[in-house]
């Protein structure tokens, strides 16, 4: 897996103002999967800052896995942010061949069709404990073997996005707590890092604007030093949801049965778990 290979020296260099594109030179951006949980957040951040953005998403009748559609979408764009994928450990583990076709095959096609001058900023998963993580890691390897590419390795993503998703476990925990008043927790010891979805969007924008000093490397994006277990997350939610019952089960296993730790690489990540849980409670209430 390529996540986290950027060195401290390279991360410092990436802040060089010489690498920043001014507002008058806004690159044209294509987001595949731009109507999804992460994609909609990236779209909002870029559009709010004046970027011309095109979205390729099944939600709008455009399939990123169709070669003719992808070829047309790649015309006249400078930056590609590939987010169209089969997402989540459960669905990918249940359909491994389809997960590989979508998560790896679509990237192979994209790399064949894109022009060398077109920048790819590729967000990927920090976990490889499921078929989802493994296919994203394989796709990342393909992207980073190509030219003009940057990878952003994401911790467990949480928080409110223009298009919500529940298969991120923090979001799911809060949803269950608010709507059912009970949490069933298994593999309570598993520990991970976390990052708010809007901080992910800002990290992607940072890569677009500083690409000149970041090319060819993968950079981690997470809350630095925040490494909570599933049990600790459940207890944080309980403090904010009066009367919440937590039940621990030992006979079941997380579909992504893996703990991991990562350090943040240079991105400004400011939205904490406590605030994120509070906003999720408000969203689901």
ABEGO torsion letter per residue (X at the ends): XABGABBAAAAAAAABAAABBBAAABBBBBBBGAABAAAAAAAAAAAAAGBBBBBBBAAAGBBAABAAAAAAAABGBABBBBABBBBEAAAAAABAAAAAAAAAAAAAAAAAABBAABBBBBBBBABAABAAAAAAAAAAAAAAABBGBBBBBBBBBBEBBABBBAABAAAAAAAAAAAAGBBBBBGAABBBBBBBAAAAAAAAAAAAAAAAAABGBBBBBBBBGBBBBAAAAAAAAAAABBGBBBBBBAABBBABBBBBBBBBBGBBBABBAAAAAAAAAAAAX
